[in-house]
Amino acid sequence: MTSRAIAVGAVAGAIASTALKRHNSFGRKNSKNSNTTSRPPSSSAKTTTTTTTTTTTTTTTATPGDGKNVGILALEVYTPRTYISQSSLEEHSGVSPGRYTLGLGQESLAITGDAEDVNSMALTVTHGLLEKYDIDPKDVGRLEVGTETLVDKSKSTKTVLMDLFPDNSDIEGATVINACYGGTAALLNAFNWVESSAWDGRYAIVVAVDIATYARGPARPTCGAGAVAVLIGRNAPLALVDPRERATHASNVYDFFKPDHSVEYPVVDGALSQACYYRALEDCYDKFCDRVDRLNGATLEEVGGGDGSKDNEHFHAEAADYFVFHAPYNKLVQKSYGRMHLMDARRKHARELLRKDSEEKKDDNDKSTAPQDSDIGGSALAEEYLTKPIGETYSDKALEGALKSISKSSYAQRLTDANAASKIVGNTYTASVFLGLASLVNRAGGRGELTPGKTAVVFSYGSGAMATMYRLHVRDPTLTANNNGRVFTIEEMVKNLDLTARLASREEVHPQELDL
């Protein structure tokens, strides 16, 4: 998108904002669910019994997250109504057929018109969330935006969205900027607020929105645009049941950045960016596995000792029902999931070396020796990959092929649903991982397979670099009546998203639109 288009889009955003402000009935009606919003009782409503003769002490066993089940109540998605097919872009760019479709694993990319910008997209998706789920704007206490697409270097998109809340100025939150990670930072902030003693019973909303645009060259097929609004509260059908089930990576690298404020195109080092993505994933995954193992009591001595027969009790790449990855392009996700299997093999190898060390006083005929290979997914990895410095494996094509083969069936089972939308919408930067969640809910939930007890591990990455991995649990919220009557369900999300039909109704445009 050109600077002219961005400027016109900014005006469009302002017009859309003004139009919504004039819609007096919106936000002023009495929502049929406004009296059922989850609110803590006020201090005046508490009942206190005082006795001077008897003191009763009740001891309770703490549950993960204190049973609050903070998480995602609802999702809404917006993408532009126009798109460009990757096969047409291949022809237009003069590259060989399959370069983008097979090489990157992409089918199409969304593109905005010249009357649309990040603010108008954020307004549209937030309005859709409030309207579809009949949320009274007065019942929102936190609103935070993640984006790296800036219309103004000072005024935040969050303040633009306040036009949707004309009678409610008491809303915490701001706009968070960190490449593709801003939405996840906003999400974790919302989770923490709703889980904390500072929570006042109102909803939190997180909006992740971006327009990914690149100059002519190898990165252009990873353009895209989209916005996702997420409603956060307690007793959620997609819950961070135990807030400790997450791990973060932070480092200082220049793999992707925007130093020239006169243009929107970023400076990208593709090879470095991929290596940074791998490094962040592996660091998060290693910490996440250790954390989940400790929470589950899966220590070396308890389940990993002896002959290692209980190694599967450690968290591994096939322990979750689903995975959702930040998806600049589909092939990167596929390669990254394969590398999780490599990490599993390396972790297992390290445990076996520890077993050997702990048994060094045993008989010399003991067969507990350092392994020569590691069997994961029915295929063996040579010992060199288990001990080689991890950075030296990033460009190893033989290893890449082996990991693709090892993880192929699990990838199809655990990641296909989440990646379906990004393959046809393209890169949406900070909205990418949330689009993946919406795609998973739309597809797996639509088939009735996103059932209570299942889990989804989410990996979010933003250049610079920040990354977090966390686990969501599918629950039946009707079993815990702490929302004073209002219950949000996976089924309601599926119905309101209607993502497959909405994406199928888009209009294809010529690739030259990217040059305007």
N, C-alpha and C positions, 0 to 999 in steps of 0.2 A: 504494500500500500504506500502511495506517495505521501509527501508532507501535505500536499493540497488536499488529498482525501482525508487525511487525519484531521486537518483544520475544519473541513466541512463536517466531518463526523463529530467533532467537538461541539459544533453548533447544533447538530442533530440531537446530541445528548442533552444539551440545555433545553431544546424545544420539548423533547420527550419528558424531561423533568418538570417543566412548567405545566405541561398538559396533565400530568398525573397530579400535580398540586391542585389544579382546578377541579379535579374530580372529587367534589366535596363529599360524596357518599362513601368513598373509599377511605377506610381507616376511622370513620366516625360512626359506623354502624355498630350495633351491639351484636357481636359474634355469638352464634348459638352455642359456641364452645367456650366463650370467654369466662364463664363461671365454672368451668371444669379444668382450667389451667392448673398445672401442678404448682401450688404455692405453699410455702411453709406457714404454719400458724403464727400469727403475730404474738408479741409478748403478752398483750392483753387477753388473748384467747387461751393462754396456758392455765392449767389447773394445778395448783400446788397444795400439797397436803403436808402439814407440819406436825410433828409429834415430839414431845420432850422425854418420853419414857422408853421408846423403842426405836432402834436404828436398824434398818434392814439393808443389807448390801447384796446386790445382785451381780453375779459374775457372768459375763457373756463371752463367748468365743468370737473373736473378730473374724469377719468374712472378707474375702478380697473386695476392695472398693467399698467396704461396709454395706454391701448389698444395694448400693445406689444405682448400679447398672447405667452409668452415664454413657451416652453414645448418640447415634444417629437416629432421629425420629422420622425424618422425611428428606427427600432429595428432589430437586428440580433441575432440569438441564435446558440450556438454550444454545443453539448453534445457528449460524446464518443459513438462510434458505437457499444459498447458492454454493456450488462446489465445482471443483476441477478434477477430472479423472487423471490418475497418475499415468495411464497409458497415453492419453492425449498430451500430457506434459512431457513425456519422453520424446514424442514426435516433435513437439514444439521446440524442445531444448536441443534436438539433434543428437540425442544419445541412443545407444542400442536398445531395442525392445527388451523389456524385462529389467532394465537397470534400476528402476524405482519399484516396480511391482514385485519382482522376485528378489532383487538385491536388498531392498529395504523392507519388503513385506507389506507395502502400503497399496491401497486401492484408490483412494481419492483424498482430497483435502478441502476443508471449508474455507470460504473466502468472503469477507465482508464487502458490502457495497460502499459507495462514497457518502452515504447518509447514515453511517453506523460507526460507532467507536466503542471503546471499552466501557465508558460510562453508560451509554445507552444499553449495551448488552447486560451490564450489571443491574440496571433498573428493570429491564425486562425479566430477567431470571428471578430476581427477588420478588417482584410483583407476582410472578407466576406461583412462587412458593406460598406466599401469603394467601393468594386467591384460591388455589387448588386445595389447600389444607384448612381454609377458613380460619386463618390465624389473625386475631385482632392485633393490629400494630401496637396497641398499648400493652400487650402481653409479651413484648420483646424487651429484654434488658441488656443484651449485648449484641453488637453487630460489628463484625470485623471482616476486612477484605484482604485477600491476597492477590497481588498482581505485579507484573513488571512492565506493563504497558502504560506509560504515564502520559496523560493529556496535559497535566500541569506538574511542575517539579515541586510544588509546595502544597497546593490544595489537594486533599485526598479524595478518592472515589467514595470512601465511606461517608463523607459529608454530603456528597451528591445524593446518595441513597436516603438521606434523612428526609427528603421530600416525600418519601413513602410513609413517613411516620409523623404526620403534621401535628398531632396532639401528644407527642411523646418525645421530649428532648432528653429524658434521663436514660440514655443508651450508651453503655461503655463500648470501647473498642476503637480501632483506627485502621489504617491501611498498612499492611506489612509488605516490605519489599525485600526479597532475596531470590532473584532469578525464579526458578520453578518451585521453590520451597515455601514461598510466602503463604499459600493457602494452608499448608500443613502446620506452619507456625500458628496461624490464626485458629486452626482446628484444635491444636493442643491447648492454646490459651482458653478457648471456649470450654473444652473438657475440664480444665483445671478450675475455671470459674464455677461451673455447674456442680462440680464435686466438692467445692470448698464451703466453709462456713460463711463466706461472703455472699453466697447465692441467695437471691431473694424470691426464688420460685418462678421467675419468668424464663422464657426461652432465650437461647442464644442462636444467632444465625451467622454462618460463615459463607462468604461469597468468594469463590475462586474464579478469576476471569482474565483472559489474555488473548491477544492477537499475535500469533507467531509469524513473523515476516522476515524474509532473507533476500539479499541481493542475488542476481544471477550467479549460478555456480552450483557446486555439489550439494549445498545445504538447502537450496530452494525447495526441493520436494518434501522437506520437513516443515513447511508452512502449515498453518491451520488456525482455527479460531473457535472459541467456545467459552461457556460460562456454566458453573454449577453452584447452586445455592443449597446449603445444608442446614437443616433444623436440628439443634442440639438440645437434649434434655435428659432427664432421668427416666428409668424404666423403659429403656430403648430396645427396639427389636434387633438393632445392630449395636452391641455394647462393648465398650472397653471394660469388661467385667473386672479385671484386675489392672489398675493403672500402672502397675510395675512391669507389665508385659510390653515393654518398649525399650529401644536403644537408639542412640543418636551418634552421628559422626559429624564433626566440624573441623574444617581445615582452611588454610589460606592458599588458594590456587587461582590462576588466571586462565581457565579453560574456555570461558564464555563471558563476555562483558560488553558494556555499551558506553565507551568513553566519549563518543561524539554525540552531544545532545541535539545536534541539528538534524540528525537522521535517526531512524528507528532501527536500522540494520545493526546487528551485533558483530563483534569481532569474535570469531570462533576458531579454535584449534581442534579440529575434529578428532585426531588421534589422541590428543591429551584429554579431551573431554570424555572420550570413551574409557580411557584408563582411570580417570577420576571417578567416573560412574562405578566401574568395577571395584575400585579401592573402597569407595564409600559403602557399596553394597556388602562387600566382604567384611568390613569392619563392623557394620551394623549387625550383620547376620551372626558373626562370631559372638558378639556381646549379647545379642538377643537369645541365641541358643544357650549360652551360659546362664543368663538370667532366668529363662524358663526352666532349665534343668534344676537350678537351685530352688526355685519356687515349688517344683514338683518333687524335690528331694532326690533328684537323679544325680547323686554324686558318684565319683569314681568308685568309692568303697562300697556304696549301697547297690548300685546296679551295673557298674562297669567293671567290677573286679573279676577275679577268677579268669574264666576262659572268654569273657566278653560276650557271653550268650545273650545278655540282656541289653546289648548296645542299642536296640531299637527303642528302648525307653528314653533315650536321649532325643531331644528335638532334632528333626532332620527335614530335608527338603520335600518329603512326602508325608509329613506329619500333619499338615494343615489340609483342609478340604479344598481351599482356594487360595491363590495368591493374586495380588493386584500390584503392579509395578508402574512407576512413572514411565511413560511410553512416548519418547520422542519419535521412535519408529519401531515397528513390530520386531524386526530382526534383533535389535539390541536387547529387547526383553527376552527373546528366546535364548540368546547367547548368555545372558546374565543368569537366567534360571539354571542353565547347564552348569554355570560356575558355582552355584550353590551345592550341586552334587560333588564338585571337586572339593569344596570346603568341608563337606561331610566326610569325604574320604581322608582328608588331611587331619580332621579332628579325631576320627577313629584311629588313625595311625598314631597320633600323639598319645591317645589313651593306652594303646597297646604298648608303646614304649614305656609309659609309666607303670604299666603292669609288670613289664619285664624288670624294671628297676626295683619294684617292690618285692619281687620274688628272687632277687639275686642271691639270696642265702639258701635257696632251695637246691635240690640235687642237680648236679651238672647235666643230668640227662633230661631235665625239664624241657619241654618243647616250647615253652613260652619265649619266643624269639621275635626279633623285629620282623615285621611282615615284608614279603617281597612284592606284594601288590595288594590292592584293596578292591574287594568285590562290592560294587554298588550298582543297583539296578540290573544285576545279572551280567555286567561287563566289568572287566578288570582294568585298572589304571596302573601303569608301570610305576615302580617305586620312585623314579626320578621326579615324577609330578607331585609326589607326596612330600618331598624334601626340598625341591627346587625353590629358590626365592620367588614369592608369589608374583612379583612384578615382572619377572622374566617369562611368565606363562601367558601374558596378555596377548602377545602376537603369535603364539604357537598355533598354527593352523591345524596340525595333526591333533593336538589336544582339543581344539575347538570342535573338530569333527567327531571325536570320541565322546565328548560331553553332549553334543547334540543327539547322538545315537542313544546314549544312556538315558537322557531326560525326555526323549521324544514323546513317549506315551503318557508320562506324568504331566508334561507340559500341555498336551491336548486336553487332559482331564481337568487340570487345575487352573489354567490361565486363558484358555480359548475364549470363554465367555467375557472375561474382563477386558480382553484386547479387541473384541469385535468392533466396538464403537470407534476407538482411536484409529483403527485401520481405514475407516472411511471419513473420519472427521479431520485426522491429522494431528499434529502437535498442538496442544493447547497450553503449553507451559505449566503454570501453576494449577490450572484446572485439570491437567492430565490424569492424575491419580484419582480424582473425584469422578471424572468421566468414566474411568475404569470401574469404580465402585457402582456407579449407576448402570453401566453395561452389565455387570455381574448380577445386580438385582433384577434388571429387566429380563435377562435371559434365563439364568438359573432359577430366579424367583418365579418367572413366568411359567416355567415347567413344573413348579411346585417342589423344586429340589433344594431350595434354600431354607432348610428346616431347622428347628431348634436343636442345639447341640453342635451344629457345624461351625467351622471357624474360617476366617479369612485373614491372612497375614498381608499387611500393606507395606510397601516400600516406596517412600517418597524421596526424590533427589532434586536438589537445586544447585546449579553451578556456583562455584566460588569458594568453598562448597559446604553445603549443609544437607544432611540426610537423616531420616528417621524410619525405623521399622517398628510396627506395632501390630497387635492382634485384636481383631474384632470377633465377638461371639454372637451367633444367631440365637435369639431368645423368643419365647412366647410371652409378650408383655401382659397378656390377660391373666397370667398366673400371679401377678403382683399388682394389686390395685392401689398404687400410690400416686396415681395421676388424677385422683378425684373424679374418675369417670371417663377421662379422655385417654384413649388407647390408640397408639400408632402401630401399624403392622406392615410386614413385608408386602402383603397382598395389596394394601392401599398404595404403597410406593409403586408397585408394578402397574397398577391401574392408572395412576396419575402420570407416570413417566411415559408410557406408550412409546418408548424410544424407537423401536424398530419401524413402526409406521411413520413416525415423524421424520426420521432420517430418509426413508424411502420416498418421501414427498418433495424432496429438495429438487432444485433446478440446476442442471449442468450448464456451465458457462465455459467460454474459450480460455485457454491458458494465458492468452495475451492480457487478460485482466490483471495478472500479476505485474505486468510491466507499466501499468498506468500510474 
